[in-house]
């Protein structure tokens, strides 16, 4: 039934699709998922441009973050396959996003992201690059390093739990993933600039150490069972 409805909605004008998506998300966050934001005191001034980073557990992660960060009008970095899926593609119409090709250096998307940051637009990225299939953090990808280096903006770490219960991953049918009632918690950590490279560090060692620093800024706010490779 959901697939049929989505196919019908996809044939309607763009404005109507966005209206339907917004109404759907409002319903989800009013009746299925209660989102709590902790650490609001760590949020930067709305005049400052930043990169928000977060762990990734579910397809509801982006909408949940947009729900609590909407005042920052962030642009989300999202995988191409989310746009191609009728369920996630519909909800992506509600917020600004840049499509990025998974598992490859997408130079065009990276250039667009850096341009956005340099022109005062906030960006949200999930550094792991994909939803964790094990329910805990997996190794982060280094694209975040290039973004932060070239844009010279602070990074705001976010840690999220509960979304994996509200919209669990269905490996075989992303369109058919089922919603469940639950609570989502988003914690905001202290914003930071990338650490300076030490004289005794090679470029490779600096990049590795800095990625570890970035990812552990998220892991430190998560319960131990969610920390995964950053425990």
C-alpha positions as CSV (number, residue, x, y, z in Angstrom):
1,X,0.0,0.0,0.0
2,X,2.8,2.4,0.9
3,X,4.6,1.8,-2.4
4,X,1.3,2.5,-4.3
5,X,0.7,5.7,-2.4
6,X,4.3,6.9,-3.0
7,X,4.0,6.2,-6.7
8,X,0.9,8.3,-6.9
9,X,2.4,11.1,-4.9
10,X,5.5,11.0,-7.2
11,X,3.3,12.0,-10.1
12,X,2.0,15.1,-8.5
13,X,3.6,18.6,-8.7
14,X,6.8,19.2,-6.7
15,X,5.1,21.7,-4.3
16,X,2.4,19.1,-3.4
17,X,5.1,16.4,-2.8
18,X,6.9,18.7,-0.4
19,X,3.6,19.5,1.3
20,X,2.8,15.8,1.8
21,X,6.4,15.1,3.0
22,X,6.2,17.9,5.6
23,X,2.8,16.7,6.8
24,X,4.2,13.2,7.1
25,X,7.2,14.2,9.1
26,X,5.0,16.4,11.4
27,X,2.9,13.3,12.0
28,X,5.9,11.1,12.7
29,X,7.4,13.5,15.3
30,X,4.0,14.2,16.9
31,X,2.8,10.6,17.2
32,X,5.7,8.2,16.8
33,X,9.0,9.8,17.8
34,X,9.6,12.3,20.5
35,X,12.9,14.1,19.9
36,X,14.9,15.5,22.9
37,X,17.8,17.9,22.4
38,X,20.4,18.0,25.1
39,X,23.4,20.4,25.3
40,X,21.6,23.4,23.7
41,X,24.1,25.6,25.4
42,X,26.8,24.2,23.1
43,X,25.0,25.3,19.9
44,X,26.8,28.1,18.1
45,X,25.4,31.5,17.3
46,X,23.2,31.4,14.3
47,X,25.6,34.0,12.7
48,X,28.5,31.4,12.7
49,X,28.8,28.9,9.9
50,X,29.6,25.4,11.1
51,X,29.7,21.7,10.1
52,X,27.4,19.5,12.2
53,X,28.5,15.9,12.4
54,X,26.6,13.0,13.8
55,X,26.6,9.2,14.0
56,X,24.2,7.4,11.6
57,X,21.8,4.7,12.6
58,X,18.6,5.1,10.5
59,X,16.9,6.8,7.6
60,X,15.0,8.9,10.1
61,X,18.3,10.5,11.3
62,X,18.3,13.3,8.8
63,X,14.6,14.3,9.4
64,X,15.2,14.1,13.2
65,X,18.2,16.4,13.0
66,X,16.3,18.8,10.8
67,X,13.5,18.8,13.3
68,X,15.8,20.2,16.1
69,X,18.3,22.2,13.9
70,X,15.8,23.8,11.6
71,X,16.6,27.3,12.8
72,X,20.1,26.8,11.4
73,X,18.7,26.0,7.9
74,X,21.3,23.3,7.4
75,X,22.1,21.6,4.1
76,X,22.4,17.8,4.5
77,X,25.0,15.7,2.7
78,X,23.1,12.6,1.6
79,X,23.7,9.5,-0.4
80,X,22.4,9.3,-4.0
81,X,20.4,6.2,-3.3
82,X,18.2,8.0,-0.8
83,X,16.9,10.3,-3.6
84,X,16.3,7.2,-5.8
85,X,14.2,5.5,-3.2
86,X,10.5,6.7,-3.2
87,X,10.2,6.8,0.6
88,X,13.4,8.6,1.6
89,X,13.4,10.6,-1.6
90,X,10.0,12.1,-0.7
91,X,11.2,13.2,2.7
92,X,14.4,14.7,1.3
93,X,12.2,17.3,-0.4
94,X,11.5,18.9,2.9
95,X,15.1,20.1,3.6
96,X,18.1,21.3,1.7
97,X,20.5,18.6,0.6
98,X,23.5,17.7,-1.6
99,X,23.6,14.3,-3.2
100,X,27.0,12.6,-2.9
101,X,28.1,9.4,-4.6
102,X,28.9,6.7,-2.1
103,X,32.2,4.9,-1.8
104,X,34.0,7.2,-4.3
105,X,35.6,10.7,-4.2
106,X,32.8,12.8,-5.5
107,X,34.8,16.0,-6.4
108,X,31.8,17.9,-7.8
109,X,29.8,17.3,-4.6
110,X,32.8,18.2,-2.4
111,X,33.3,21.4,-4.3
112,X,29.6,22.3,-3.8
113,X,29.8,21.6,-0.1
114,X,32.9,23.8,0.4
115,X,31.3,26.6,-1.6
116,X,28.2,26.4,0.6
117,X,30.3,26.7,3.8
118,X,32.4,29.5,2.4
119,X,29.2,31.5,1.6
120,X,27.8,31.1,5.1
121,X,25.6,28.0,4.8
122,X,25.6,25.4,7.6
123,X,26.1,21.7,6.6
124,X,25.2,18.4,8.2
125,X,27.2,15.3,7.4
126,X,27.3,11.8,8.7
127,X,31.0,11.0,8.6
128,X,30.5,7.2,8.7
129,X,29.1,7.6,5.2
130,X,26.3,5.1,5.7
131,X,23.9,3.8,8.3
132,X,25.6,1.4,10.7
133,X,24.2,-2.1,10.3
134,X,25.6,-3.1,13.7
135,X,23.9,-0.4,15.8
136,X,27.2,1.2,16.8
137,X,29.7,3.5,15.2
138,X,31.7,2.3,12.2
139,X,34.9,3.9,10.9
140,X,34.5,7.5,9.6
141,X,35.5,8.6,6.1
142,X,38.0,11.4,5.5
143,X,35.8,13.7,3.5
144,X,35.0,15.7,6.6
145,X,38.7,16.5,6.9
146,X,38.9,18.2,3.6
147,X,35.7,20.1,4.2
148,X,36.8,21.5,7.5
149,X,40.4,22.3,6.3
150,X,39.3,24.2,3.2
151,X,36.2,26.0,4.7
152,X,38.0,26.8,8.0
153,X,34.9,26.5,10.1
154,X,34.2,24.8,13.4
155,X,32.8,21.4,13.7
156,X,29.8,20.8,16.1
157,X,29.6,17.1,17.2
158,X,26.1,15.6,17.7
159,X,25.4,12.1,19.1
160,X,22.0,10.4,18.5
161,X,20.3,7.4,19.9
162,X,16.9,5.9,19.5
163,X,16.4,6.3,15.7
164,X,17.4,2.7,15.1
165,X,14.3,1.7,17.1
166,X,11.9,4.2,15.5
167,X,12.9,3.2,11.9
168,X,15.0,0.1,11.9
169,X,17.0,-0.8,8.9
170,X,15.5,-3.3,6.5
171,X,18.4,-4.6,4.4
172,X,16.1,-5.9,1.7
173,X,13.4,-3.3,1.4
174,X,14.3,0.3,2.3
175,X,11.0,1.6,0.9
176,X,9.1,-0.7,3.3
177,X,11.0,0.1,6.5
178,X,8.5,0.2,9.3
179,X,8.0,3.0,11.8
180,X,7.7,2.3,15.6
181,X,7.0,4.5,18.5
182,X,10.0,5.6,20.5
183,X,12.2,8.3,21.9
184,X,15.1,9.9,20.1
185,X,17.9,11.7,22.0
186,X,20.3,14.2,20.3
187,X,23.2,15.5,22.3
188,X,25.2,18.5,21.3
189,X,28.9,18.6,22.1
190,X,31.5,21.4,22.3
191,X,32.3,22.9,18.9
192,X,35.9,22.7,17.9
193,X,38.4,23.6,15.2
194,X,40.6,20.9,13.6
195,X,43.8,20.5,15.7
196,X,47.0,21.9,14.4
197,X,49.5,19.5,12.7
198,X,52.5,18.8,14.9
199,X,56.0,18.9,13.4
200,X,56.6,15.3,14.2
201,X,53.5,14.1,12.4
202,X,53.4,12.9,8.8
203,X,50.4,13.9,6.7
204,X,49.0,10.4,7.0
205,X,49.5,10.3,10.7
206,X,47.9,13.7,11.2
207,X,44.9,12.7,9.1
208,X,44.4,9.5,11.0
209,X,44.8,11.2,14.4
210,X,42.5,14.0,13.4
211,X,39.8,11.6,12.1
212,X,40.0,9.7,15.4
213,X,39.7,13.0,17.3
214,X,36.6,14.0,15.2
215,X,34.9,10.6,15.6
216,X,35.6,10.3,19.3
217,X,34.0,13.7,19.8
218,X,30.7,12.0,18.9
219,X,31.5,8.7,20.6
220,X,32.2,10.4,23.9
221,X,28.5,11.5,24.2
222,X,27.1,8.0,23.3
223,X,26.4,5.1,25.7
224,X,29.2,2.5,25.4
225,X,27.2,0.1,23.3
226,X,26.8,2.7,20.6
227,X,30.5,3.6,20.4
228,X,31.6,0.7,18.2
229,X,35.1,1.1,16.8
230,X,35.5,4.2,18.9
231,X,34.9,2.6,22.2
